[in-house]
Amino acid sequence: MSTFYSEIGGLETIRTIVERFYEGVASDELLRPMYPEEDLGPAAERLTLFLAQYWGGPTTYSDTRGHPRLRMRHAPYQVTPEAKEHWLAHFRAGLDAAGLPPDQDAQFWEYVTHAAQFMINTLE
């Protein structure tokens, strides 16, 4: 059975997206403080595994971390509309780096824009 994960090129494509995303986060004065680990590598690996599982790849994320509980995991941080826009800008760069066909890019982008909106937990 074909999955979106396999159609976009699997883990290699997800890694490309996430690596470019975190390159942006690393120098983003608004977002970087939301990643308390000095090394962004573990956060990048978690996002990679989450996205791989979400799109039909291996269940490694849930196998090692349980249910994603995204809002709960992000609750300690002030996720504002401005933070959402920064996050989306870096994710857009990741998708651009992956060079997906327009229909796949649009499907991925639709998911992340909805997810980013869902994560807003404060308007200040």
N, C-alpha and C positions, 0 to 999 in steps of 0.2 A: 504494500500500500504506500502510495506516495504521500508525503507530508510537505507542508510549506517549508519546513526545516530542510528537507532533502532537496526540494526544488530550488532553494536559494543558494545551495552549496554547502549546507551543513555548518559544522563547527568552525571551519576556516572563515566563512563569511561572517558569522556572528563575532568571531574574534576580531576581524578587521573593523567592524562597526564599533565594538566596545573599546578597542585600543585607541581609535581616533577620538571617541567620546571622552575617554579619560585623559588624553593629551590636552583637551580643552579644559576639563575640570581642574587639572593640576595647576593651571595659572589663573583660574577664575576666583577673584577675591570674594565673591558672594557665595559660591558653591563649595570651594575648597574646605572651609571650616566645618562643613557638614560631614566631612570624611575624616574622622578623628585619627585614623591610622596614618602614621607617617608615610608608609608605603601603600600606594593605591593598588598594588597588585592583588591583594586579597579581595578588595571590593570589585575589581575588574573581573576576577574569576567568578565571584558570586553572580554578578550581572550576566556574564557569559553563560553560566550554567542555567540561570533562570530563563533567559531568552531562548536558549536551546530547548529546554523542556517545554516552555510555553508554545513554541512553534512546532512541536511534535518530535523533538529529538530525545536523547536519553533523559531518564528521570533522576539523574545524579543530584540535581538541586534538592528535590524533595527527599531523596534517599538520605542525604547528609544533613539537611537543615529543617526538614518538616515542611508544613504548609508555608507558603510565602508570607502571609500576613503583612503585606506591604505597608498598609497604613500604620499598623502597630510598630513596625520596625523603623518607620520614619517619624513617629510621633515626637521623639526628643528634639527634633529639628524644626525650625520655623520655615515651613515650605510656603512661601508667598507667591503671588502671581508673578512677581519679578524673578524669583528663583526658578519658577516653572519655565519662563521664557529663556533664561540662561541655559537650563538643562536641555530644553528643546533645541537651542542653537547648536550645542555640542553634539546632540544626537543627530541632528540634520547633517553635520559634518561627517559623522560616522557613516550614515547611510550614503552620503555622496561618495565617500571613499570606497564603499562596497560596490558601487556602480550597478545596482540591481536594475533589471528591466522596469519600465515605468509602472506596470500593474503591480509587481511585487513591492516596489518602493512605496507605492501608494498604500498598499495593505499594511505594511510595516509602520509607515508614518501615521496612519489612522489609529493603529493600536497605541503607539507611544504618545500621541497627542491626547488621547482619551485618558491614558494612564497618568500622564503628567497633570492633567486637570483634576483627576481624582485624588492626587496626593496633596493638593493644596490644603493646608490645615490652619492657616491664619492669613488675614488680609493685610496685616501690618508688616 
